[in-house]
Amino acid sequence: MAIETKFTEVIEALTKVLKPLGYTKRRYTFRRLSNGNSAVIELQRSTDSDKNTIKFTINIGVVCGRLLEDCGPTLIKAGSSSAHLRNRIGYFLPEPHDKWWVLNASTDTSVVNSELSTLLERNVVPYLSQNISDQALVELWETGRSPGLTERQRLQHLRTLTAGL
């Protein structure tokens, strides 16, 4: 089986999990819009991938529509790199670490699909749902936590959002 076919199988398995939860798919990105914000789940292929091996991880995030810059991507196109709350799926493992999956000729995609589906359903989607509102982002940032942001960005975004709440 061609390696690209295995990667497509992973994407199809994730689509089966995420579509019923309100996510739409565009290429390697799944997105759910809610109240002017977007929850993003995005597959990232490693530059170490080649014709025999695909190495990938999943970036997750919440894009706050009110914080997007006029010259940047729109809410329906903003990916995880534009998110105002960012993490990698490995953060949701029992022992958090930066996890990359490797697909090659011997990979059983059903094992990969099961692991990813479980992480998404039990951990990632609830986390994104919990943090998708402006108020939830404000509450998170008020604790001093700001996954994926610098302290300066956290304070700047906090000021912007609290000015409108």
C-alpha positions in Angstrom: 0.0 0.0 0.0 1.4 3.4 -1.0 2.4 5.6 2.0 0.1 8.4 0.8 -2.8 6.0 1.0 -2.0 5.3 4.6 -1.9 9.0 5.4 -5.3 9.4 3.6 -6.7 6.6 5.7 -5.7 8.5 8.9 -7.3 11.7 7.6 -10.5 9.8 6.8 -10.6 8.2 10.2 -10.2 11.6 11.9 -13.0 13.0 9.6 -15.3 10.2 10.8 -14.7 11.3 14.4 -14.7 15.1 14.0 -17.5 15.7 11.4 -20.3 14.5 13.8 -18.8 17.0 16.4 -19.3 19.9 14.0 -15.9 20.1 12.4 -15.4 20.7 8.7 -12.3 19.6 6.8 -10.2 21.4 4.4 -7.1 19.5 3.3 -5.2 18.7 6.6 -7.2 21.1 8.8 -10.4 20.5 10.7 -12.3 23.6 12.0 -15.4 24.3 14.1 -16.7 27.8 14.1 -18.5 29.1 17.3 -19.5 32.7 18.3 -16.9 34.4 16.1 -14.1 32.0 17.1 -12.6 28.8 15.6 -11.4 25.6 17.1 -8.6 24.2 14.8 -7.2 20.7 14.6 -4.4 20.5 12.0 -2.1 17.7 10.8 1.5 18.8 10.3 3.8 16.7 8.1 7.4 16.7 9.1 10.1 17.8 6.7 11.7 14.4 7.5 8.9 12.7 5.5 9.8 11.1 2.2 8.3 8.7 -0.4 8.6 5.7 2.1 7.7 7.4 5.4 5.3 10.1 6.6 6.0 11.6 9.9 3.3 13.8 11.4 1.8 15.4 14.5 -1.4 17.3 15.2 -1.5 21.0 16.2 -4.5 22.3 18.0 -5.7 25.8 18.7 -8.4 28.3 19.2 -8.5 31.3 16.9 -10.2 34.4 18.4 -11.9 36.3 15.6 -11.7 39.6 17.6 -7.9 39.3 17.8 -7.2 38.5 14.2 -5.3 41.2 12.4 -7.0 42.9 9.4 -4.1 41.9 7.1 -3.9 38.3 8.3 -6.0 35.2 7.4 -9.8 35.2 7.9 -11.4 33.2 10.6 -12.4 30.4 8.2 -8.8 30.2 6.9 -6.7 30.8 10.0 -4.7 27.7 11.0 -3.0 26.7 14.2 -0.1 29.0 13.6 -2.5 31.9 13.8 -4.3 30.6 16.9 -4.5 32.5 20.2 -4.3 29.3 22.2 -2.0 26.7 20.8 -0.9 23.2 21.7 0.2 19.9 20.2 -1.8 16.7 20.7 1.1 15.2 22.7 0.2 17.6 25.5 -2.9 15.5 26.1 -1.0 12.2 26.5 -0.8 10.7 30.1 2.9 11.8 30.0 2.8 15.0 27.9 5.5 15.2 25.3 5.9 16.3 21.6 4.5 13.2 19.9 5.0 12.5 16.2 3.5 9.5 14.4 5.4 7.6 11.7 3.6 5.9 8.8 5.6 3.4 6.8 5.1 0.1 4.9 4.7 -1.8 8.2 2.5 0.6 10.0 -1.0 -0.7 11.0 -3.1 2.4 10.5 -5.9 1.0 12.6 -3.7 1.4 15.7 -2.7 4.9 14.8 -6.4 5.8 14.0 -7.6 4.3 17.3 -5.0 6.2 19.3 -5.7 9.5 17.6 -9.5 9.1 17.7 -9.4 8.4 21.4 -7.2 11.4 22.1 -9.4 13.7 20.0 -12.7 12.5 21.5 -11.7 12.3 25.1 -9.2 15.2 25.5 -8.7 17.5 22.5 -12.3 18.3 21.5 -13.5 18.9 25.0 -10.4 21.2 25.7 -11.1 23.2 22.5 -14.8 23.4 23.3 -14.1 24.5 26.9 -11.8 27.3 25.6 -13.5 28.5 22.4 -15.3 31.5 23.8 -13.8 34.9 24.4 -14.7 34.7 28.1 -13.0 31.3 28.4 -9.8 32.7 26.9 -9.9 35.7 29.2 -10.4 33.4 32.2 -7.5 31.2 31.1 -5.2 34.1 30.5 -6.1 35.7 33.8 -4.6 32.6 35.5 -1.2 33.5 33.9 -1.4 30.5 31.6 -1.2 31.0 27.8 -0.4 27.9 25.9 1.5 28.8 22.7 1.8 32.5 23.4 4.5 34.7 24.9 3.8 36.5 28.1 3.6 39.8 26.1 1.0 38.3 23.7 -1.0 37.0 26.6 -1.2 40.4 28.3 -1.9 42.2 25.0 -4.7 39.8 24.1 -6.1 40.0 27.6 -6.3 43.8 27.5 -8.0 43.7 24.1 -10.6 41.2 25.0 -11.4 42.6 28.5 -11.9 46.0 26.9 -14.9 44.5 25.1 -16.4 42.3 27.8 
